[in-house]
Amino acid sequence: MAELNDGNDAMDVITVDLGARSYPVVIAGGFDGLGPAVVRALGPGPAVLIGSAPLLERFGPEVLGSLSGAGVEAIPLGHPDGEPAKQLGVWAALVEAALGAGLRRGAPVIALGGGVTGDLAGFVAASANRGVPLVGVPTSLLAMVDSSVGGKVGINSALGKNLIGAFHQPSLVYAALGCLASLPAEQLQSGLGEVIKHALLQGPEAVDRLERSAPALARGERGAWAALIGENIRYKASIVAADEREGGLRAILNLGHTAGHAIEAALEGSVPHGICVYWGLQIEARFAADRGLGAPSLPRAVQALGAALDLPEFDATIPTDTLFQLMLVDKKRARATLALPIIAADGRPALVSLDAAALRELAELASSPEDPCARRFPSAP
C-alpha cells in the first residue's frame, strides 16, 4: 500500500449508542489527539498502557507523550507478540503487573495494538479490580474496523479460540490511520477479510461500493481508507447497539467464522485471522448454496471481491476430522447444535441451525485445497 498521509487532525467521530454506556470512536490521522480524547472521556490521572513489545517500541513514545501532555500518566506494560499471547499465564501476569503498578478503580487500561492486544488488555480491564475503564487504540486494520468496537474481550483456551472472556465495553476507541502505513501486506489483507464480511452482511450496494473503492485503497488514498473504516465502524456500532451481548442479531457478525476459526486453529495461527475469515466466507457460502439456502452465485462473488482486494486464496490441505473436532468446540455451539450465519438466497443474513452431521459436511467442504472458483464453485449464470 502507498504511504498514507499521517496528518493528526480528527476526521470522524462515531458514537456507539449504548445509552448511559455510549462511547465515541475517534478516527484521526495520528496520535496527537489521543491524550485530549482520553481526558474528555475519563479525566486526567494514572493509567496503564498495554501493548506488544514491538508496538510499544514503535508507537510508545508518541502515545505516552500525547497522554502525558494532557495529564494522563501511563505506565507501559508489554506482552509477547502474536496470538500465543492470548493465554491464561500472560493474562494473569498482566493483571498482577497492572495491580502492582498501582491500577485502581477509575484508572483506565489503554490497549495499544491489534486484535490480540485488544482482546488481552480488554480482559485485563474487565477483571482487574472487578472492572476498570478500557480505552482501545487499535493499530491494525482488523482492529479498527471490527474487534475494537463492541466489548468482546478474552483469551484462548487449550480447547479453542476465545473461550475465556467477557463483555466489557470501552470508554473510548481512538483509531490513528497513520498506523496503517506500517502494516505488512498480510495484515491489511486480514482487515479486508472482515471488511468483506461486513459488506456481504449489508447487501449488494455495500459490496459494489467496496469493489469500486479497491483501486483507491491500493493507492493508499487517505480519504478512501478513512471512508472505509468509518463505514465499517458505523455498521458494527449499529449491530452492537441493537444487540450488545449477542442474544440474537449480533450473531450474524460470525459470518465466515465457523469455518474460518477452524482453519485458523488448524494452521496454528500461521495465517492471519481475517484471511481465514475470508476463506470461511467462501466455504460457508458454498455450503449454504449446496443446501439450497443461499444464492449459487455468491461463492464466486465473494472470491471476485477478494481478488479485487488482492486477498490470497485457500491452498492448505487440512484433514476433515481435524476441522470437525475444532468446530465441535466452537463457542457458538449450544448443546447439540451450532447457529451458522449465512447470506440467504434473498441476499439477507440469516441463522441456520447445524447438527453434528451437518457440521461434519461443512468440515469436509473446508478440508480441500482446491481452487474454490475454478474447481469447486460453479460459474455464476
C-alpha positions, 0 to 999 in steps of 0.5 A: 500500500502507498504511504498514507498521509499521517496528518493528526487532525480528527476526521470522524467521530462515531458514537456507539449508542449504548445509552448511559454506556455510549462511547465515541470512536475517534478516527484521526490521522495520528496520535496527537489527539489521543491524550485530549480524547482520553481526558474528555472521556475519563479525566486526567490521572494514572493509567496503564498502557498495554501493548506488544513489545514491538508496538510499544517500541514503535508507537510508545513514545508518541502515545505516552507523550500525547497522554502525558501532555494532557495529564494522563500518566501511563505506565507501559506494560508489554506482552509477547507478540502474536496470538500465543499471547492470548493465554491464561499465564500472560493474562494473569501476569498482566493483571498482577503487573497492572495491580502492582503498578498501582491500577485502581478503580477509575484508572483506565487500561489503554490497549495499544495494538491489534486484535490480540492486544485488544482482546488481552488488555480488554480482559485485563480491564474487565477483571482487574479490580472487578472492572476498570475503564478500557480505552482501545487504540487499535493499530491494525486494520482488523482492529479498527474496523471490527474487534475494537468496537463492541466489548468482546474481550478474552483469551484462548483456551487449550480447547479453542479460540476465545473461550475465556472472556467477557463483555466489557465495553470501552470508554473510548476507541481512538483509531490513528490511520497513520498506523496503517502505513506500517502494516505488512501486506498480510495484515491489511489483507486480514482487515479486508477479510472482515471488511468483506464480511461486513459488506456481504452482511449489508447487501449488494450496494455495500459490496459494489461500493467496496469493489469500486473503492479497491483501486483507491485503497491500493493507492493508499488514498487517505480519504478512501481508507478513512471512508472505509473504516468509518463505514465499517465502524458505523455498521458494527456500532449499529449491530452492537447497539441493537444487540450488545451481548449477542442474544440474537442479531449480533450473531450474524457478525460470525459470518465466515467464522465457523469455518474460518476459526477452524482453519485458523486453529488448524494452521496454528495461527500461521495465517492471519485471522481475517484471511481465514475469515475470508476463506470461511466466507467462501466455504460457508457460502458454498455450503449454504448454496449446496443446501439450497439456502443461499444464492449459487452465485455468491461463492464466486462473488465473494472470491471476485471481491477478494481478488479485487482486494488482492486477498490470497486464496485457500491452498492448505490441505487440512484433514476433515476430522481435524476441522470437525473436532475444532468446530465441535468446540466452537463457542457458538455451539449450544448443546447439540447444535451450532447457529451458522450465519449465512447470506440467504438466497434473498441476499439477507443474513440469516441463522441456520441451525447445524447438527453434528452431521451437518457440521461434519459436511461443512468440515469436509467442504473446508478440508480441500485445497482446491481452487474454490472458483475454478474447481469447486464453485460453479460459474455464476449464470 
